[in-house]
Amino acid sequence: MVVPHVVAVPLPLSDLRIAVIADLHAGARFVDSDKIRRVVALANAAAPDLILLAGDYTGRRPDQPRYMTPEAIARALSPLHARLGVFAVLGNHDEWQDGPRFAAALRAAGIAVLENDTRRIEAPHGPLFLVGIGDAASGHADPSRALAHVPKDAQALCFTHSPDTFPVLPRTCALTIAGHTHGGQVALPFLGRLIVPSRYGQRYAAGIVRENGHVLFVSTGIGTSILTVRFRVPPEISLLELR
């Protein structure tokens, strides 16, 4: 379930190992508290320098069976640890249900939430600006606000839920990390990825994309939505090796 990806990046971002956990959709079929504990254990065992949670923690509404509260999900994620910290953004399902409650629950569990905000961290090659950008699918993306305190000549590490924000980001975001698409969940020979919730179709469906001098990585994530099945798109914790 831990899948390595080697990503070539500018020097300030290099020599980092980043675990990306996207789209848990807790409460959806096959994703209960035991599954989240296994995800946490695998991520910690990979010994990343940094763990980024890319949103969509919930998969059920309060009136549906198997619903998990934001507090229960955050408690299950609380054992995550990494040398440079554990950081989160919210996804569209979190925002649609109760964004402030999810953010508060994650913070109470010791996970820093960066909603259109920046955190400066000490990386192997000096100070690194980590930028969390709100979710575009639910109308919460504000890149200008998120990048307001990043020097213009810096090369930042940005992360968000929906990859649809990527085309409007400046080159300051040398690497942007996202989720949301689930990699289409189902990938068929010749037909490709069936359901990609992006205005750009399959352009940002999964993996590494290089455009206009900066890089996007889209994790295929853990859970499911709409269809409770994955085919040829297995769930993964993405382990990025930045070189």
SULBEL-V951572 format. One record per pair of residues at least 12 apart in sequence whose ideal C-beta (glycine too) atoms are under 7 Angstrom apart, sorted by sequence separation. I is the first residue (numbers start at 1). J is the second residue. D is the distance in whole Angstrom. If there is no record, write none. Layout:
I:J:D  I:J:D
//
This chain:
24:36:6  90:102:6  103:115:7  118:130:7  184:196:5  193:205:5  204:216:6  206:218:5  90:103:6  118:131:5  133:146:5  205:218:7  220:233:6  222:235:5  132:146:7  204:218:6  206:220:5  221:235:7  58:73:7  117:132:6  131:146:5  158:173:4  163:178:4  181:196:5  57:73:5  114:130:7  131:147:6  156:172:5  160:176:7  162:178:6  181:197:6  220:236:6  115:132:6  116:133:6  155:172:7  156:173:6  159:176:7  161:178:6  163:180:6  180:197:6  181:198:6  219:236:7  21:39:6  88:106:5  114:132:3  116:134:5  154:172:6  156:174:6  157:175:5  158:176:4  159:177:4  160:178:5  161:179:6  162:180:4  163:181:7  115:134:5  131:150:6  141:160:7  155:174:4  159:178:7  161:180:5  219:238:4  152:172:7  129:150:5  184:205:6  21:43:6  143:165:7  150:172:6  183:205:6  88:111:5  181:204:7  183:206:4  217:240:6  19:43:5  88:112:7  137:161:7  141:165:5  181:205:5  86:111:5  87:112:5  88:113:5  89:114:6  90:115:6  129:154:5  131:156:5  133:158:6  135:160:7  137:162:4  143:168:6  147:172:6  181:206:6  86:112:7  89:115:6  116:142:4  131:157:7  135:161:4  136:162:4  143:169:6  19:46:6  85:112:6  87:114:6  129:156:4  130:157:5  131:158:4  132:159:6  133:160:4  135:162:6  31:59:6  70:98:7  118:146:7  136:164:5  19:48:4  51:80:5  116:145:4  117:146:6  128:157:6  136:165:5  18:48:6  21:51:7  116:146:4  17:48:5  18:49:7  25:56:6  26:57:6  27:58:7  28:59:3  51:82:4  70:101:5  74:105:4  78:109:4  118:149:5  195:226:7  17:49:5  18:50:5  19:51:5  20:52:5  21:53:5  22:54:4  24:56:7  26:58:6  27:59:5  28:60:6  50:82:5  70:102:5  74:106:5  77:109:6  78:110:6  87:119:7  118:150:6  133:165:6  16:49:5  21:54:7  22:55:7  23:56:5  24:57:5  25:58:7  26:59:6  27:60:4  49:82:6  16:50:6  18:52:6  20:54:6  25:59:3  48:82:5  49:83:5  50:84:5  55:89:5  59:93:7  71:105:5  74:108:7  75:109:6  77:111:6  164:198:6  44:79:7  49:84:5  50:85:6  51:86:4  52:87:6  53:88:4  54:89:6  55:90:5  56:91:3  58:93:5  70:105:4  74:109:4  163:198:6  164:199:6  40:76:7  44:80:7  55:91:3  56:92:7  58:94:6  61:97:7  85:121:7  164:200:7  40:77:6  43:80:6  44:81:6  56:93:5  57:94:6  74:111:7  84:121:5  181:218:6  183:220:3  56:94:6  166:204:6  176:214:7  178:216:7  182:220:6  27:66:5  33:72:7  37:76:6  40:79:5  55:94:6  58:97:6  84:123:7  179:218:7  182:221:5  185:224:6  2:42:5  27:67:5  36:76:4  40:80:6  95:135:6  174:214:6  175:215:5  176:216:5  177:217:5  178:218:5  179:219:5  1:42:6  27:68:5  36:77:7  163:204:4  173:214:6  174:215:7  186:227:7  26:68:5  96:138:6  131:173:7  171:213:5  175:217:7  179:221:5  182:224:7  185:227:6  33:76:5  87:130:6  89:132:5  92:135:5  95:138:4  137:180:7  171:214:5  182:225:7  186:229:7  2:46:5  89:133:7  91:135:6  185:229:7  186:230:7  187:231:7  57:102:6  87:132:6  89:134:7  90:135:6  92:137:4  95:140:6  185:230:5  186:231:4  187:232:4  89:135:7  92:138:4  187:233:5  26:73:5  186:233:7  185:233:6  184:233:6  166:216:5  183:233:4  182:233:7  163:216:6  163:218:5  53:111:7  92:161:7  89:159:6  91:161:4  89:160:6  90:161:7  89:161:6  55:135:6  91:180:7  54:159:6  56:161:7  55:161:4  16:123:6  52:159:5  54:161:6  16:124:7  15:124:4  15:125:7  14:125:7  12:125:5  11:125:6  12:126:7  13:128:7  12:128:6  54:177:6  56:179:7  54:178:6  55:179:6  56:180:7  52:177:6  54:179:4  13:155:6  12:155:5  13:157:6  10:155:5  23:179:5  20:177:6  22:179:3  23:180:7  23:182:6  13:174:6  13:175:6  10:174:5  59:223:6  9:174:6  54:219:6  9:175:5  59:225:7  7:175:7  39:222:6  31:222:7  48:239:7  31:223:5  46:239:5  43:237:5  28:223:5  29:224:7  42:237:6  28:224:6  22:219:4  28:225:7  23:221:3  24:222:5  25:223:3  39:237:6  20:219:5  22:221:4  23:222:6  24:223:5  25:224:6  29:228:4  22:222:7  23:223:5  25:225:6  28:228:7  7:208:6  21:222:7  5:208:7  9:215:7  7:215:6  7:217:6  5:217:7  21:237:6  19:237:6  20:238:4  19:239:6  20:240:6  17:239:7  18:240:4  17:241:6  18:242:7  16:242:4  15:242:7  14:242:5  13:242:5  14:243:6  3:236:4  5:238:6  7:240:5  9:242:5  1:235:6  5:239:7  7:241:7  1:236:6  2:237:5  3:238:6  4:239:5  5:240:5  6:241:5  7:242:6  8:243:6  1:237:6  3:239:7  5:241:7  2:239:5  4:241:6  6:243:6
//
